[in-house]
Amino acid sequence: MSRAPASPSPIQPVGLSHLVLNVRDLERAHRFWTEVLGFRQVGEVEAMKMRFYLGSRPTHHELALVQVADPDDPASAPDEGKPLQFVGARTGVNHIAIQLPDADAFDAAEAWLRESGIAIQSRIDHGMTRSLYLTDPDGHGVELCVDLPRELWEGDLNAALNKAEILER
């Protein structure tokens, strides 16, 4: 696999793609985000106690909630073998996803990060996106992603949301 040449500067993102929050009680958080704020659930990963939500934009998801263990209740921990990065024990921001414009920009951004000495924790095909995971200097989880063609995931969004295939570097 040939690598894209590094860009002489960072690749400008399209904007924010989605936010993933770690929550202590998935049902309580689900009710808040759906009944109070009006998001609708579009998929879930049951083994991880993770749900995906959408407002009215025509995309795959804008918000995801992941239940994390209650430190006082070891039985509350989601199953092991989590495919996503940054699933910690604390509530709060799991990671923020930044949307890149296209596959070429994604490849150039990866080359730029490597050239700049930024550690990439993983590269994942999520079925609806290709993603790079890294952390910012303060330890916040960051996902750089590019959407895959809509026809690949639109017919079965939940299957795409459940996909997490690690890609070779």
Residue frames relative to the residue before (quaternion, step in Angstrom):
aa qw qx qy qz dx dy dz
M 1.0000 0.0000 0.0000 0.0000 0.00 0.00 0.00
S 0.2971 -0.7608 0.5484 0.1793 3.57 -0.70 1.02
R 0.3802 -0.7213 0.5401 0.2085 3.52 -1.08 0.76
A 0.5010 -0.6247 0.5069 0.3191 3.52 -1.12 0.72
P 0.5128 -0.6152 0.4751 0.3645 3.60 -1.04 0.62
A 0.5580 -0.6066 0.4452 0.3498 3.55 -1.08 0.68
S 0.4542 -0.6512 0.5399 0.2797 3.51 -1.14 0.73
P 0.5074 -0.6482 0.4543 0.3405 3.63 -1.05 0.57
S 0.7808 0.1351 -0.0848 0.6040 3.58 1.30 -0.13
P 0.6850 -0.4593 0.3393 0.4525 3.58 -1.23 0.18
I 0.4562 -0.6508 0.5325 0.2912 3.55 -1.22 0.56
Q 0.3908 -0.7270 0.5092 0.2439 3.59 -0.74 1.00
P 0.3643 -0.7481 0.5110 0.2157 3.59 -0.74 1.03
V 0.5734 -0.5423 0.4828 0.3795 3.51 -1.36 0.27
G 0.6676 -0.4057 0.3053 0.5446 3.55 1.07 -0.85
L 0.7079 -0.4053 0.3301 0.4750 3.55 -1.21 -0.45
S 0.3269 -0.7430 0.5547 0.1828 3.56 -1.00 0.86
H 0.7688 -0.2432 0.1996 0.5567 3.57 0.67 -1.10
L 0.3234 -0.7076 0.5992 0.1887 3.50 -1.38 0.29
V 0.1363 -0.7629 0.6262 0.0852 3.57 -1.02 0.81
L 0.1245 -0.8030 0.5824 0.0247 3.54 -0.79 1.11
N 0.3301 -0.6843 0.6105 0.2240 3.55 -1.11 0.75
V 0.0480 -0.8037 0.5930 -0.0154 3.58 -0.82 1.03
R 0.5041 -0.6562 0.4724 0.3035 3.57 -1.16 0.56
D 0.7961 0.1270 -0.0358 0.5906 3.61 1.01 -0.82
L 0.3398 -0.7890 0.4788 0.1811 3.56 -0.22 1.31
E 0.6573 0.5117 -0.3279 0.4457 3.62 0.90 -0.79
R 0.6516 0.5050 -0.3137 0.4711 3.57 0.96 -0.86
A 0.6663 0.4892 -0.3001 0.4761 3.59 0.93 -0.91
H 0.6113 0.5562 -0.3427 0.4466 3.60 1.00 -0.83
R 0.6672 0.4975 -0.3084 0.4607 3.60 0.84 -0.95
F 0.6492 0.5180 -0.3282 0.4501 3.61 0.93 -0.84
W 0.7379 0.4418 -0.2484 0.4456 3.57 0.71 -1.07
T 0.7143 0.4122 -0.2623 0.5010 3.62 1.11 -0.51
E 0.7713 0.3881 -0.2058 0.4606 3.60 0.69 -1.05
V 0.7273 0.3945 -0.2389 0.5083 3.59 1.08 -0.64
L 0.8117 0.2835 -0.1326 0.4931 3.59 0.81 -1.00
G 0.5230 -0.7191 0.3623 0.2794 3.61 1.24 0.00
F 0.4179 0.6708 -0.5070 0.3440 3.63 1.16 0.29
R 0.2430 -0.7475 0.5907 0.1823 3.58 -1.20 0.43
Q 0.4737 -0.6664 0.5010 0.2839 3.53 -1.07 0.82
V 0.1225 -0.8131 0.5677 0.0406 3.58 -0.91 0.97
G 0.8134 -0.0452 0.0245 0.5795 3.61 1.22 -0.10
E 0.0683 -0.7938 0.6008 0.0649 3.53 -1.33 0.11
V 0.2386 -0.6859 0.6626 0.1831 3.49 -1.41 0.39
E 0.3088 -0.8080 0.4722 0.1695 3.56 -0.11 1.30
A 0.6542 0.5383 -0.3251 0.4201 3.60 0.91 -0.89
M 0.7290 0.3959 -0.2317 0.5081 3.59 1.14 -0.59
K 0.3220 -0.7249 0.5211 0.3152 3.57 1.25 -0.28
M 0.4325 0.6688 -0.4590 0.3936 3.54 0.79 1.17
R 0.0542 -0.7915 0.6087 0.0036 3.57 -0.97 0.92
F 0.2806 -0.7588 0.5761 0.1168 3.51 -1.21 0.74
Y 0.1238 -0.8180 0.5617 -0.0020 3.56 -0.99 0.93
L 0.1504 -0.7759 0.6108 0.0480 3.50 -1.27 0.59
G 0.3547 -0.6688 0.6070 0.2417 3.51 -1.21 0.67
S 0.7443 -0.3785 0.2680 0.4805 3.59 -0.64 -1.03
R 0.4603 0.6736 -0.4669 0.3412 3.62 1.21 0.06
P 0.4455 -0.6905 0.4951 0.2821 3.60 -1.06 0.65
T 0.4083 0.6762 -0.5013 0.3531 3.57 0.31 1.30
H 0.6822 -0.5032 0.3439 0.4040 3.59 -1.27 -0.11
H 0.7507 -0.2486 0.1464 0.5943 3.62 1.01 -0.76
E 0.2707 -0.7604 0.5714 0.1482 3.53 -1.24 0.54
L 0.7753 0.1602 -0.0582 0.6082 3.53 1.27 -0.46
A 0.0007 -0.7577 0.6517 0.0345 3.55 -1.17 0.64
L 0.1986 -0.7548 0.6172 0.0991 3.52 -1.19 0.74
V 0.0806 -0.7814 0.6186 0.0152 3.58 -0.91 0.98
Q 0.3230 -0.7372 0.5564 0.2065 3.56 -0.78 1.00
V 0.1380 -0.7735 0.6151 0.0656 3.54 -0.90 0.98
A 0.6569 -0.5485 0.3580 0.3735 3.54 -1.22 0.51
D 0.3939 -0.6434 0.6009 0.2641 3.49 -1.22 0.65
P 0.4479 -0.7209 0.4450 0.2860 3.63 -0.55 1.06
D 0.6811 0.4717 -0.2859 0.4816 3.61 1.21 -0.45
D 0.7560 0.2881 -0.1665 0.5636 3.61 1.31 -0.11
P 0.2428 -0.8162 0.5057 0.1382 3.62 0.07 1.26
A 0.6122 0.5646 -0.3549 0.4248 3.63 1.11 -0.52
S 0.6139 0.5824 -0.3521 0.4000 3.61 1.19 -0.30
A 0.4876 0.6851 -0.4294 0.3294 3.60 1.24 -0.18
P 0.4685 -0.6459 0.5155 0.3125 3.60 -1.00 0.78
D 0.6817 -0.4813 0.3529 0.4231 3.57 -1.26 0.36
E 0.5237 -0.6194 0.4860 0.3254 3.55 -1.21 0.59
G 0.6831 0.4859 -0.3495 0.4185 3.58 -1.27 0.15
K 0.2229 0.8042 -0.5213 0.1783 3.56 1.12 0.63
P 0.3624 -0.7681 0.4800 0.2196 3.62 -0.73 0.96
L 0.6701 0.5045 -0.3150 0.4442 3.61 1.14 -0.34
Q 0.5034 -0.6176 0.5130 0.3192 3.50 -1.27 0.44
F 0.8346 0.3226 -0.1764 0.4102 3.52 -1.38 0.17
V 0.4239 0.6432 -0.5281 0.3574 3.62 1.03 0.59
G 0.0103 0.8296 -0.5535 0.0723 3.54 -0.08 1.34
A 0.6421 -0.5360 0.3891 0.3861 3.54 -1.27 -0.20
R 0.6389 0.5365 -0.3333 0.4392 3.59 1.20 -0.27
T 0.4469 -0.6357 0.5444 0.3158 3.54 -1.20 0.49
G 0.5183 0.6199 -0.4837 0.3363 3.55 -1.25 0.40
V 0.7812 -0.3066 0.2313 0.4921 3.53 -1.22 -0.46
N 0.2976 -0.7194 0.6073 0.1582 3.54 -0.87 1.06
H 0.7073 -0.3331 0.2069 0.5882 3.55 0.84 -1.05
I 0.3118 -0.6998 0.6056 0.2150 3.50 -1.34 0.32
A 0.2559 -0.7731 0.5647 0.1340 3.55 -0.95 0.90
I 0.1915 -0.7730 0.6012 0.0659 3.52 -0.96 1.01
Q 0.3430 -0.7715 0.5133 0.1537 3.54 -0.74 1.16
L 0.1920 -0.7535 0.6201 0.1041 3.55 -0.89 1.01
P 0.6234 -0.6254 0.3227 0.3407 3.60 -1.05 0.71
D 0.8122 -0.1080 0.1153 0.5615 3.62 0.92 -0.76
A 0.7357 -0.4337 0.2917 0.4307 3.57 -1.34 0.13
D 0.6308 0.5272 -0.3454 0.4526 3.60 0.99 -0.71
A 0.6520 0.5013 -0.3072 0.4788 3.58 0.99 -0.84
F 0.6088 0.5510 -0.3389 0.4593 3.59 1.07 -0.77
D 0.6813 0.4805 -0.2826 0.4744 3.59 0.87 -0.97
A 0.6601 0.4975 -0.3070 0.4717 3.58 0.99 -0.83
A 0.6366 0.5199 -0.3313 0.4635 3.60 1.03 -0.76
E 0.6329 0.5185 -0.3350 0.4674 3.58 0.99 -0.79
A 0.6528 0.5040 -0.3114 0.4720 3.58 0.93 -0.89
W 0.6373 0.5318 -0.3180 0.4583 3.60 0.97 -0.86
L 0.6570 0.5086 -0.3121 0.4607 3.60 0.91 -0.90
R 0.6700 0.4952 -0.2996 0.4648 3.58 0.88 -0.95
E 0.6553 0.5126 -0.3000 0.4667 3.58 0.95 -0.92
S 0.7006 0.4611 -0.2524 0.4826 3.57 1.11 -0.73
G 0.5149 -0.6777 0.3953 0.3454 3.58 1.29 -0.02
I 0.4245 0.6911 -0.4731 0.3440 3.59 1.21 0.43
A 0.3987 -0.7260 0.5111 0.2297 3.58 -0.78 1.03
I 0.1838 -0.7421 0.6369 0.0995 3.53 -0.95 0.97
Q 0.3499 -0.7668 0.5005 0.1977 3.58 -0.56 1.16
S 0.7976 -0.1527 0.1120 0.5728 3.58 0.96 -0.80
R 0.2464 -0.6905 0.6599 0.1640 3.47 -1.45 0.41
I 0.0178 0.8310 -0.5512 0.0728 3.58 -0.63 1.12
D 0.2758 -0.6833 0.6500 0.1859 3.52 -1.21 0.77
H 0.1536 -0.8213 0.5473 0.0474 3.56 -0.51 1.23
G 0.6192 -0.5598 0.3614 0.4154 3.60 1.17 0.18
M 0.7826 0.1722 -0.1154 0.5870 3.58 1.05 -0.70
T 0.7727 0.1479 -0.1183 0.6059 3.57 1.32 -0.19
R 0.2736 -0.6349 0.6716 0.2664 3.48 -1.47 0.13
S 0.0687 -0.8443 0.5303 -0.0349 3.54 -0.79 1.01
L 0.1885 -0.7111 0.6651 0.1283 3.50 -1.31 0.62
Y 0.1582 -0.7869 0.5901 0.0864 3.58 -0.92 0.89
L 0.0952 0.7655 -0.6279 0.1037 3.54 -1.03 0.94
T 0.3429 -0.7066 0.5587 0.2665 3.56 -1.27 -0.07
D 0.4481 -0.6540 0.5295 0.3018 3.52 -1.19 0.57
P 0.7298 -0.4500 0.2669 0.4402 3.64 -1.21 0.18
D 0.7025 0.4342 -0.2730 0.4934 3.60 1.19 -0.40
G 0.6162 -0.6018 0.3270 0.3888 3.57 1.26 0.24
H 0.4356 0.6815 -0.4769 0.3441 3.60 1.22 0.23
G 0.4587 -0.6791 0.5040 0.2728 3.56 -1.02 0.82
V 0.0469 -0.7823 0.6210 -0.0129 3.55 -0.96 0.97
E 0.1021 -0.7565 0.6441 0.0489 3.54 -1.03 0.89
L 0.1484 -0.7310 0.6578 0.1048 3.56 -0.91 0.94
C 0.0399 0.8364 -0.5421 0.0696 3.59 -0.64 1.04
V 0.1529 -0.7257 0.6599 0.1202 3.47 -1.38 0.41
D 0.4517 -0.6880 0.4960 0.2768 3.56 -0.91 0.90
L 0.3642 -0.6743 0.5965 0.2385 3.51 -1.16 0.73
P 0.6811 -0.4829 0.3180 0.4492 3.62 -1.13 0.39
R 0.5966 -0.6338 0.3867 0.3048 3.52 -0.92 1.05
E 0.6438 0.5458 -0.3331 0.4203 3.60 0.98 -0.78
L 0.5940 0.5799 -0.3631 0.4230 3.63 1.20 -0.34
W 0.8196 0.2489 -0.0998 0.5063 3.58 1.06 -0.67
E 0.5331 0.6845 -0.4022 0.2922 3.58 1.09 -0.52
G 0.6718 0.5235 -0.3047 0.4264 3.62 0.99 -0.76
D 0.7934 0.0691 -0.0312 0.6040 3.60 1.16 -0.53
L 0.1307 -0.8438 0.5186 0.0441 3.54 0.47 1.26
N 0.6478 0.5264 -0.3464 0.4281 3.61 0.88 -0.80
A 0.6214 0.5254 -0.3463 0.4668 3.62 1.03 -0.70
A 0.6531 0.4969 -0.3155 0.4764 3.59 0.96 -0.82
L 0.6616 0.5095 -0.3104 0.4542 3.59 0.93 -0.84
N 0.6817 0.4720 -0.2785 0.4848 3.60 1.18 -0.51
K 0.5785 0.5963 -0.3807 0.4060 3.60 1.23 -0.20
A 0.1217 0.7619 -0.6302 0.0870 3.55 -1.02 0.82
E 0.0776 0.8146 -0.5622 0.1202 3.55 0.26 1.33
I 0.3658 -0.7268 0.5394 0.2170 3.56 -0.64 1.14
L 0.2435 -0.7705 0.5769 0.1196 3.58 -0.88 0.99
E 0.5453 -0.6002 0.4716 0.3465 3.56 -1.09 0.73
R 0.4635 -0.6714 0.4999 0.2906 3.56 -1.17 0.56
